[in-house]
Amino acid sequence: MAANVLDAWQKGESREGAENRSREQRDSRPPAPGLVAAIFRFSLAGGTERFHDPVTAMMTLRPDPQEAVREPIRLPPLLSSYASLSPLEKSLLGHFIVLSRPKLIVEVGVYRAITTCLILDFLRLNEIDAQVIGFDMPQTCEQLIRENEQVRQWTEDGRLRLIGGELPFSLRRWIEEERPVVDLVLIDARHDFPSVDWELKLLWPCLSPHGYILGHDYTAEFDGVRYAFDHFAAKAGAHLMPLESTWPAAESGRNSVLVALRRPTYRKTFGAWLGHRCNGWRADLVRGKWTGPLWKKVIRPLLRRSE
């Protein structure tokens, strides 16, 4: 339109007249052939056919099946079970499995192996080639292999290995013998400070750079668990993230008392710290309630004059 108006002005025509004439020319243009064909097909199909023309594809918000990708995460059934993770916690556990890209997963405290089987089902559904090492009392491990068909099958396939013994001694013995690199840990055995603290001290050196340690029952009810994670995170310089969610009793499946622990994602240096702090001090000076006007009216004009 701008070019038409400029031509009209050079010929002596008024600006208003040139704009009206340009608008009439634009409105009188026939629609693009692709658009006409798409509208015709749409009308013949009774308004149900999708637009596939590149020009008209933007006219619909429905997803294109040709652009569909494989599900990034597939979850097994998330059911509530006594003395096990809640459905929300099981979902979170699955996401942490994907985050950690595991080759080796350690579960401290297997009990009835409900969470163990969930982990292995998740690995199977998402085609993740990882092994699970579970720790519990010897009689518990023997009973699970004898009575639980799923546990027996996973054990025979080599995807699951149960190690019986009193914790943390069985865990320490396994670490000393095999020197493993662990990608994901779930601690859910004894709920007292000494036990959890020992398990954290043993497993932390084995944790891979992208690995996570998860703890269950990070609540006031089990204050020893909570204090052990807080104390260890402060001492080791680890990142601690409580994954707490409390819902009414009718929605108890959405509760979570998990906590996550991982290594720092980058190394802090004094130069970087000083640079960020200087930028922060300068921002405080410029944006402060009292220093802001001083900067704007006095300091900044003085600095500009000195340049």
N, C-alpha and C positions, 0 to 999 in steps of 0.2 A: 504494500500500500504506500509506503514511503516513497518508492521510486515513481509511482504514478502521480502522487501529489507533486513531486518536484518537477516532473515533465509538464504538468498542467500549469504550474506557477510560471515556468519559463514561457509558456504559450499565452499567458495573460489570463488564464482561468482562475476563479476564486478558489481559495483553499477548501471551503465548505462544499462547493460543487464538485471539486476533484475527489474529495473523500466519499461523497455520496455515489459518484459514478464508479469508483473503485469497489465499493461495497456491493453495488448491484452486479458488477462483473463477477465478483467472487461467489456470490450467492447463486448466480445463474450457471456456474460450471457444473457439468455432469459429475456424478460420483465416480470414484475410481472403479475400474472394471472388477478388481478383486472384491471390493465391498459389495457391488451389485450382485455378483455371483453368490457371495456368502449369504446375503440377505434372502436371495431367491431360494437357496437350499434350505435355509432356516425356516422359511414360510412353508415350503413343501413338506418338511419334516414335522410340521405342527409345532415348531418352536422348541424342539427337543434336541436337535443336532448341535454339537459343539462347533464353534468356529475354529478352523484349522488354518485359515489364511493368516499370514504374519501380521497384516494390518489390523485384522479384526480379532486376533487372539487376545488383545488387551481389553476387549469388550466384556469378557466373562471372568469371574473370579474363581470358577471351579478349577480344581487341580487337573493338570494334564496327565493322563496315565503314562504317556511316553516319558514324562519327566520324573516318574516315581523311582525311588531308590530303595534298597533293602533296608529293613528296620535296623537301626543302629544298636538297639538293645531289645532282647526278647526275654520276658520274665516268666518263670514257671508260676503255677498257682500260688498266690500269697494268702495262706490260711492262718487263722489264729490257733495256737497250740499252747497248752499249759507249760510253764517254765521254759519258754522259748521266745525268740524275737517276735515282735508284733509284725503285722503285715507291712506297715510303713518301714519298720527297721529292716525287714527282709528286702524291700525295694531299695533302700539306701545301700544295703550291703552289695546288691547287684551292681549298682552304679559305681561303688568303690572298686569292685572287681574290674570293671571296664577301665576306670581311671588308672589303676595300678599296672595294667597289662601283665598279668601274673604268669610266672612259670612255677612258682611254689607258694602255696597258701598254708598257713599254720593256724589251727584252731585249738586253743588251750581251754579244755573243758568241753568234752563232746556230749556227755550225758546220754540222751536218747537218740542222738544223731539226727534230729529233725533239721537243724541248721546245716549240718554236714551234708545231708542229702539234697537240701535246697541249693547249696553251693555247687555241688556236682551236677545237678540238673541245669543250673544256670550256665555252667561251663559247657555242657553238652549242647544246649540250645544255641549258644552264641559261638560255637566252634572254637573255643579257647582251649589250647592244649596246656593244661596245668595239672599239677598233682597237689593233693590235699594231705597234710600230715596232721593227725588228731591226737591229742594227749588226754588221758584220763586214767582212772585206777585200773589195774590189771583185770579185775573181775568184770568191770564195766565193758572193757574192750572185748573180752572173751564172750560175754553174753551177747553183745551186739553182732559179732560175727556168726554166732551160733543161731540167733533167733531172728535177725533182721535180714531178709533176703536181699534188699537193696544194698545194704552195707557189704554183705558177702560178695555180691556181684561186682561192686566197685573195687573191692579189695583184690579179687581175682584178676580184674582187668588192669591192675596196677595204678589206677587213678587215685586210690585212697590207701593210706597206711596209718594204722592205729598203733600207737606206742603206749603201752601200759606202764604204770609206775607212779610213785608219789611225786607230786610237783612241789618245788621246782627242780628236784634232783633228776628226774627223767628228762626234763627239758635241757638241763645243763649237760647231761651225758650225751644227748643227741647232738647238741651244738659242738661239743668238744670233739666228737668223733667225725662229724661230717662237714663242719665248717660251711654251713649253708648260706645262700643269699636268698632272703625271704622278701617277697613282694607285698604280701598282705597278711596281717595277723588279726585274729579275733580273740580277745581275752575275755573269757566268761566262765572261770572256774571258781576258786575260793574268793569270797568278797570281803577280804580284809586287807589292810594296808601292807603288811609284810609280804604277803603272797603276791599281790599285784605289783608291788615295787620290785621284787626279785625278778618276776617275769619280764617286766619292762627293761630292767638292767641287762638281762640275758639276751633279749631279742633285739634291742636297739642297735648293737653293733652289727647284727646280721641284716638289718633292713636295707633294701636297695635304695638308690637315690630317689626313685619315683614311687617308693612304697609307702604304705599307710599301716598304722597300728590302730585298730578299733577296740574300744572297750564297751562292755555292756553294764547297765545298772549304775550309770553315773548320776546318782541321786542322793538326796539327804538321807534316805533310808539306808543306803550303803555308803556311809560317809568315808569309810576306809578306801573304797574304790576311787571316789572323787578326790580325796586328798592325795592318793598315790599318783594319779595322773597329773594333778596340778603341781605337786612337788617335783616330780620327775621332769616335767616340761620346763619348769623354771631352772632346774639344775642343768639340764642338757641343752637348753636353748632351742627347744623344739617348738613348732607351731601347734597350738592346742585349739580345737574347735568343738565345743559341745553341740551335739545335734539333738537338742531337746525340744519336744513338742508335747503339750498336755491338752487333751480334749475331755469333754464330759464322758461319763461312764458309758453312755450309749454309743460313743464313737471311740472306744478304747483301742480299736485297731489302728488308729492314727497316732497313737502315742509313740514317743521315741525317747529312750534314755541312753542313746549311744554317745560316744565321744570319739573324736578322731585325732590322731597324733602323726606328724610327719616332720621330716627334716626341713630346715630352711631352704627355700628355693634358690637363693643366691647368696653370695658372700659379701658381707658389708665391709666397706673400707672407710678409713678416716677421711680421705679426700672427698668421697661421695657424700658422706655424712655432713661434712663442713659445707659443701656446695649447696645441698638441700636446705640446711639450716640458714645459710645466708639468704637464699631465695625466700625462705619463710619469714625471716626478719624484715626483709625489704617489703614483702607483701603486707606484713603487719603495720609497717610504717605508713604505707600508702592508703590502706583501708581502715586504719584505726579511727575510732570515734573522735579522738582529740588530735592525733598526729596526722590524720588524713587532710584536714583543712590546712594544717601547718605545711605539709608537703606541697599541697596544691598552690598555696598563695605565697609561700616564702622560699622553701628549699628548691623546688623545681625551677622557678624563674631564676634563682641565683645560679643554678647549674647550667641553665641554657645561656646565660650571659657570659659565663666563663669559657664556653666552647669557642 
